[in-house]
């Protein structure tokens, strides 16, 4: 169990992966090479459907509907996006695009921020499977600054289910309010805050705050702001 600190906002930090540490739109370089002039549209719709499918699968869970993992949903979302845009997605380009999701670029502020937050425990909590996340963290060097990688697979449901955020509490053995949850996805921050985690929303694009639940505890424009804020 991590000892509770005598000061500081939180005692440990939990990071979303996709869109927070890793730039999901870095696949656009591959989509544009394969489909000139349509690459950005494909990458955007792909991501939108990927998230939509995760929410829908969580709502539909039951005796007649099993949950598929995030790798499967990512593939389904790609197939939908390509057909919706009327793009010819053969086996070879499909394979290249799915591989691109295993080779995402980290945001430039990710590694410096994670390093500056040491020795505070820092873990990932993501919709992704560990088979997707662990090689990605290792290949990009972020694994050097992380203590663990948690997947929603252990909860059997996707974010923003409270069962997912409880994985962080169980792993860290800390009260929810002493755990900082960091995400650039507003809906994810809302879910974490509703569960009771202390939240940090990385609003890189300056989007408005979500209206369907509690507001984030802290709003930052970059991960670079996080170490000073947490250690203040």
C-alpha positions in Angstrom: 0.0 0.0 0.0 1.2 3.5 -0.9 1.7 5.7 2.2 -0.5 8.8 2.2 1.6 11.9 1.8 1.5 14.8 4.2 1.1 17.3 1.4 0.4 17.7 -2.3 -2.8 17.2 -4.2 -2.5 13.5 -4.8 -0.4 10.5 -3.9 -0.4 8.8 -7.3 -1.3 9.5 -10.9 -3.3 7.5 -13.4 -3.1 8.4 -17.0 -5.4 7.7 -19.9 -3.4 6.4 -22.9 -5.1 7.2 -26.2 -5.3 10.9 -26.8 -3.5 11.8 -23.6 -0.1 10.1 -23.7 -0.3 8.9 -27.3 -1.6 10.9 -30.3 -4.3 8.8 -31.9 -4.3 11.1 -34.9 -0.7 10.2 -35.7 -2.3 7.4 -37.8 -3.3 10.1 -40.2 0.2 10.0 -41.8 -0.5 6.4 -42.8 -4.2 7.0 -43.8 -3.1 9.9 -46.0 -0.4 7.8 -47.8 -3.0 5.1 -48.5 -5.9 7.4 -49.3 -4.6 10.8 -50.5 -7.0 13.6 -49.7 -9.1 11.4 -47.4 -6.6 10.5 -44.7 -7.7 13.0 -42.1 -11.4 12.2 -42.6 -10.6 8.4 -42.3 -8.6 8.8 -39.1 -11.2 11.1 -37.5 -14.2 8.9 -38.3 -12.2 5.8 -37.2 -11.5 7.3 -33.8 -15.1 8.5 -33.4 -16.6 5.0 -34.2 -14.0 3.3 -32.0 -15.2 5.3 -28.9 -18.8 5.0 -29.9 -18.5 1.2 -30.1 -16.9 1.0 -26.7 -19.8 2.9 -25.1 -22.4 0.9 -27.0 -20.9 -2.4 -26.1 -20.9 -1.4 -22.4 -24.5 -0.5 -22.6 -25.5 -3.7 -24.5 -23.7 -6.2 -22.3 -25.9 -9.1 -21.4 -26.5 -12.8 -21.9 -26.9 -12.3 -25.7 -24.1 -9.8 -26.1 -20.6 -10.5 -25.2 -18.0 -7.8 -24.9 -15.2 -7.7 -27.5 -11.8 -6.2 -26.6 -10.5 -2.9 -27.8 -8.4 -4.4 -30.6 -11.6 -5.9 -32.1 -13.5 -2.7 -31.7 -10.6 -0.8 -33.4 -10.8 -3.1 -36.3 -14.6 -2.8 -36.5 -14.4 1.0 -36.4 -11.8 1.0 -39.2 -14.0 -1.2 -41.4 -17.0 1.0 -40.8 -15.1 4.3 -41.5 -13.6 3.0 -44.7 -17.0 1.8 -46.0 -18.7 5.1 -44.9 -16.1 7.1 -46.9 -16.3 4.6 -49.8 -12.6 3.8 -49.6 -11.3 0.5 -51.0 -9.9 -1.2 -47.9 -8.2 -4.4 -49.0 -6.4 -6.8 -46.7 -3.0 -5.2 -47.1 -3.9 -1.6 -46.4 -6.2 -2.8 -43.6 -3.4 -4.6 -41.9 -1.1 -1.6 -42.3 -3.7 0.7 -40.7 -4.3 -1.6 -37.7 -0.5 -1.9 -37.2 -0.3 1.9 -37.2 -2.5 1.8 -34.1 0.3 -0.2 -32.4 2.9 2.4 -33.4 1.3 5.7 -32.3 3.5 8.7 -31.5 3.6 9.9 -28.0 2.8 13.6 -27.4 6.0 15.6 -27.0 5.1 16.6 -23.5 4.4 13.0 -22.3 7.9 11.7 -21.5 9.2 14.9 -19.8 6.1 15.2 -17.7 6.1 11.6 -16.6 9.8 11.9 -15.7 9.3 15.1 -13.7 6.6 13.4 -11.7 8.9 10.7 -10.3 9.0 9.1 -7.8 5.2 9.5 -7.5 3.5 6.2 -8.8 2.4 6.7 -12.4 0.2 4.1 -14.1 -1.9 3.8 -17.3 -5.6 3.0 -17.1 -6.9 2.5 -20.7 -9.6 0.9 -22.8 -6.8 -0.7 -24.7 -5.7 -4.3 -24.2 -2.4 -4.9 -22.5 -1.2 -6.5 -25.7 -1.8 -3.2 -27.4 -0.5 -0.9 -24.6 2.6 -2.6 -23.2 4.5 -2.8 -26.5 3.5 0.7 -27.4 4.8 2.1 -24.0 8.0 0.1 -24.4 8.7 1.2 -28.0 8.1 4.9 -27.3 10.2 4.9 -24.1 7.2 5.8 -21.9 7.5 2.5 -20.0 10.6 3.8 -18.4 8.4 6.3 -16.5 5.5 4.1 -15.7 4.9 1.7 -12.8 2.1 -0.3 -14.3 -0.3 -0.6 -17.2 -4.0 -1.4 -16.4 -6.5 -2.4 -19.0 -10.3 -2.2 -18.7 -10.3 -5.9 -19.7 -9.8 -6.7 -15.9 -13.2 -5.0 -15.3 -15.0 -6.5 -18.2 -16.4 -3.2 -19.3 -15.3 0.0 -20.9 -14.9 3.6 -19.6 -16.6 5.5 -18.2 -18.0 2.6 -16.0 -17.2 3.1 -12.3 -15.9 -0.5 -12.4 -13.0 0.7 -14.6 -11.9 3.5 -12.3 -12.1 1.2 -9.3 -9.2 -0.8 -10.9 -6.9 2.1 -10.0 -8.1 2.2 -6.4 -7.6 -1.5 -6.0 -4.2 -1.5 -7.6 -2.9 1.5 -5.7 -4.7 0.8 -2.5 -5.4 4.5 -2.0 -8.6 6.4 -1.4 -10.1 7.7 -4.6 -9.6 11.3 -3.8 -5.8 10.8 -3.3 -5.5 9.4 -6.8 -5.1 11.9 -9.7 -6.7 10.9 -13.0 -5.3 12.6 -16.1 -7.0 12.5 -19.5 -7.5 14.7 -22.5 -10.9 13.1 -23.1 -13.6 15.2 -21.4 -16.1 12.3 -21.1 -13.3 10.2 -19.4 -12.5 12.9 -16.9 -16.2 13.3 -16.1 -16.5 9.6 -15.4 -13.4 9.5 -13.2 -14.7 12.6 -11.3 -18.1 11.0 -10.8 -16.4 8.0 -9.3 -14.5 10.2 -6.9 -11.0 10.5 -8.4 -9.2 13.9 -8.4 -9.2 14.8 -12.0 -6.9 16.7 -14.4 -8.3 17.5 -17.8 -5.7 18.1 -20.5 -7.6 20.5 -22.7 -5.1 20.8 -25.6 -7.8 22.1 -28.0 -9.5 24.4 -25.6 -12.8 22.5 -25.9 -15.7 23.4 -23.6 -16.2 21.5 -20.3 -18.6 18.6 -20.6 -22.1 19.3 -19.2 -23.4 15.8 -18.4 -21.6 15.3 -15.1 -19.2 16.9 -12.5 -16.6 19.3 -13.8 -12.9 18.5 -13.7 -10.9 19.5 -10.6 -8.1 21.0 -12.6 -7.8 22.1 -16.3 -4.5 22.3 -18.0 -3.4 22.9 -21.6 -0.5 20.6 -21.6 1.0 17.7 -19.6 4.0 20.0 -19.0 1.8 21.9 -16.5 1.1 18.8 -14.4 4.4 18.4 -12.4 4.3 21.9 -10.9 0.6 21.7 -10.2 0.8 18.3 -8.5 3.9 19.2 -6.5 2.7 22.6 -5.4 
